[in-house]
């Protein structure tokens, strides 16, 4: 949910086309993944959170106050760090998770997260 919210903010408050395009990609890809995860959770009897946790909400709130080049720099920096952590978590779940459906979900989304990381890193190189 946080990735979708941040992607939407990037589309609205980013100053560069790369950040806006990346935000659109984040919002679209994570919405699709969230919908898939909700279907798995429903089938597996898993309860998912209905809102962001406090840390995620604070991050979204912080970025909602930034605009322009500062937004771009901070957003990309945060996105790189977040996606590095997400990839590690998804890889761990894919190899060690106890639920087969969640293992498959994690495994199938590592490449998308890696694409997001690569995109953020490339955009970061071109952001001043």
N, C-alpha and C positions, 0 to 999 in steps of 0.2 A: 504494500500500500504506500509505503514511504517513497519507493522508487517511482511510482506512478505520480504521486504528488510533486516530487522534485522534477520529474520530467515535464510536467505541466508548467511548473514555475519557470523552468529553463526556456520553454517556448514563449512565455510571456515576458520574462525579465532579462533574458540573455541579450547581449549586445551583438554577438557575431552569429552569422548564419550557421557556422559549425555547431555552436552550442544549442541553437534553436533546433537544428536538425537532429542532434544527438538527444535532446530532450524529447522530441517526438518519438524517436526510436525507443527510448527508455519507457515512455508511457505506453506505447503500443505493445512492446514485447512483454513488459511486466504485467499488463492487463491480461494478455493472453495466458501467461504463465499462472497468474492468480486464478483465472477461471478454470484452468486445467487442475490446479491444486484443489480448488473447491469441489470439483467433481470427484477427485480421488478421496478427499476427506469425507465426503458424503457416503461414498461406497464403503470406506474402511471404518466408518463410525468415529472419525477423528474430529474434535472440535477445534476450529481455527479461531484466532483472535478476530474480533469484529472491528477493532480500531488499532491504530499505531500505539506502540508503547511510548512511555514518556520521553525516552531518549530520541526516538524517531520524530516525535511531535516537536520537540525542541529544535531538532535539526531543520525541519520544514519551516518552523516559525522564524528561525534565524535567517534562512535563505529568503523568506518572503519579504524581509526588510532590506535586502540588497538589490542593486540594479546595475546595469551596464557592465563595464569591464571588471569591476570588483566582483560582481555576481559570477561572471564567467570564470575568473581565477579561482575563487573559493569553491564554486560548484564543481569544477573539474578536479581540483585537488581532493575534495571529499569523495567524488565519484570514483577516482582511481583507488583510493584507500578502501572504500566500501566494496568495490568489486574484487579487489585482491582478497579481502576477507571472505566474501561470498563464494568465490571460486574454491577456496580452501574448505569451507563448510560443505559445499555441494559435493566436492570430491570425496570428503570423508563420509558423507551420507551415502554416496554411490557405492563406496567400497565396504562400509561397515554397518550400514543401516539395517535394522531388524525387519522393517516392513518392505516387502518386495515392490509394491506399487510406489512407495516413496523413494526407494533406491533407483527405480527406473526413471522416475520424475527428475531426481537430482542428476542422474547420469545424462539424461537427454537435454538438460539445460546448461551444462557446463560450457558448451561451445557458444551459446548465446551470451553468457556472462563474460566469456573471454573476448568475444567481439565487442561488447560494451567497454571492457577494459582497454582494448586496443584503440577503440574510437576515442575514448576519453584521453588516453595518453597522447595520441596524435594531435588532438585538438589543443591539448595543454602545451605542446611544443610551439604552437602557432599563436598562443595567447600571451599578451604582454601584461 
